[in-house]
Amino acid sequence: MKTEQKLQIGAWSLSFIVTVLAVLAWGQGQRWQIAHISPYNLFPLFGLMAFSMMWSHYVAAALRVYLGVEKEQLKTYFESTSIFVLVCILLHPGLLIWQLFRDGFGLPPNSYLHNYVAPSAEWAALFGTVSLIIFLAYEFHRIYDKKPWWKYVQYASDVAMILIFIHALRLGRQLGMGWFRMVWWLYGVTLVGSIVYMYATKLTNRKGEKV
C-alpha cells in the first residue's frame, strides 16, 4: 500500500475514532439518559465533536508534511470533514443561544454571560465567542486564501484552537471525567506539537514545498 493511501486511511480512521470518543464522553456525562434531552444538554456534544475533528485535521496535516505527501491526496478528506465541522461549530453555540432566548434570557453575550456561565468563568466563554468568529472567518478561505493577508487568518485560527482547548477545560462538564480529561490533554499536547512542527517546517522549508 502506498504512503498516500495509508495516510488517507489513517486520517479518516482518526477522525472517526475521535468523534466516537466525543460521543462516548458526552453520553457518559448524560448517563445515557437521552430520551427527552434538552438543548442545554445537547449543545456540548457538538463542541466536543467540532474540536476533536479539527484536531484530527491538524494531526493529519502535520503527518502529510512529515511524509512528504501532496496536499491533493487529502483534499477529499478535508473538504468532507470540514462540512461536518462547520455544522458542529454552528450548532454548539446555536442551540445554547436559542434555548436561552426561548427561556427569556435575551441574546448573547448577556444571555450566557449573566445567566448561564459563572462570573469566574466568563473569560472562558469569551474565548469560545472569539474562536467562533475566527473559525467562521476562516470559511472564506475558498475565496481569499490566495491573498497575501490570508496567512494572518490562519495564524488566528491556530490561536483559536488553543483558546477552544482552554475554553473546554474550564467549561466542559465532560472533561471532569478522568479518562476523557486525559484524552483532552493528549489532544492539547499533540495540537501544539503539530502547530509547532508546521511552522518550523515552513521556516526551514524542510520538504521543499509550500505547506
Sequence and secondary structure as in RCSB ss.txt:
>XXXX:A:sequence
MKTEQKLQIGAWSLSFIVTVLAVLAWGQGQRWQIAHISPYNLFPLFGLMAFSMMWSHYVAAALRVYLGVEKEQLK
TYFESTSIFVLVCILLHPGLLIWQLFRDGFGLPPNSYLHNYVAPSAEWAALFGTVSLIIFLAYEFHRIYDKKPWW
KYVQYASDVAMILIFIHALRLGRQLGMGWFRMVWWLYGVTLVGSIVYMYATKLTNRKGEKV
>XXXX:A:secstr
  HHHHHHHHHHHHHHHHHHHHHHHHHHHTTT  TT  HHHHHHHHHHHHHHHHHHHHHHHHHHHHHT  GGGGH
HHHHHHHHHHHHHHHHHHHHHHHHHHHTT  STTHHHHHHTS GGGHHHHHHHHHHHHHHHHHTTHHHHTTSTTH
HHHHHHHHHHHHHHHHHHHHH GGGGSHHHHHHHHHHHHHHHHHHHHHHHHHHHTTTSS  
